[in-house]
Amino acid sequence: MKSSILKGYWLTILSTLAFSNVYVFSKAALNEVSLPLFLFVAFSVGFGVNLVLFFISGKNRPDYRSVRGIWWVFPLLGLLESFTVSTFYASVNAITEPSVTGFLGNLFPLFTTILGFLFLKERFTLIESGGVLLVFAGAVVTGYSGNLSLSSFFIPGAGLVVLNCLGAATATVIVRAKVDRIPPATLSLNRTFWLLLFSSVWFFSTGEALTLSGRALMNISAAAILDPVLAILLAYKAYQYIEASRGTIIQSLKGLIIIPFAYICFGTLPFGYQIVGGIIATAGVMIMAFGQQLWGEGQKGKHTGK
């Protein structure tokens, strides 16, 4: 295995571990503080850390001549991230069990694949179609509330996860198209800048006092460093070394990774059928990624005459 591909795998593993713990720390913090206060403090910390990293790593600064024609990407990603992050943390706040939120998050690669097919002209194989159906079926099982009534079939917060995944997939498609011209540190700094701007307006418009306990501050800071800084920066960096399909296989496991951490912190576990639904959705993501890799290897074979 090439060292660059191995590096991409390790970056994805670290990103997935970091992001899995975001669910736990943010859930713990949101049990004590409001969502606007949480976002304001989290992205104040996140932007500050990103700013320091940006100026320390001079090689990660963009070549302004190369990005001159795509400046529109920065505010567009900022708007998408504001929508995505607010719906993500709102879903974490609404859904009792963090791992269920993680399992439902496997809708993200489904939306990414569909948008990549529509806008990036990426190949959509028959194998991937089977994976899409499994992801959808797994999400339905995981999001089932136990009530067959149409109005309350899904658990509260499931719709927020769908909106979050759709917004995140849109941002990912844009990043995938432009990441070769914009360094990961710049993308991460841009993300936290717009999120801080959005959360500041929201928080100060509520008139809420800036008061929180030491435990809440610790949990918010941990979530802030893991999400806006570490997880996102590592994910952006991984895109430079491996195809999205390879990284998706590892990222799809976050729901399972969250279970032991959530149990240690909160003493809770998802229902058995939710775990089954999560495993089905995870298997679907893996099949989708496998289909993409098979098609990619087939294309390489054609170009090399094999």
Secondary structure, DSSP 4 states (H G I P E B T S, - for coil): --HHHHHHHHHHHHHHHHHHHHHHHHHHHHTTS-HHHHHHHHHHHHHHHHHHHHHH-GGGS--TTTTGGGTTHHHHHHHHHHHHHHHHHHHHHH-S-HHHHHHHTTHHHHHHHHHHHHHS-----HHHHHHHHHHHHHHHHHHB-S---GGGSBPTTHHHHHHHHHHHHHHHHHHHHHTTTS-HHHHHHHHHHHHHHHHHHHHHHHT------HHHHHHHHHHHIIIIIIIHHHHHHHTTTS-HHHHHHHHTTHHHHHHHHHHHHH-----HHHHHHHHHHHHHHHHHHHHHHHHHHHHHHHHHT-
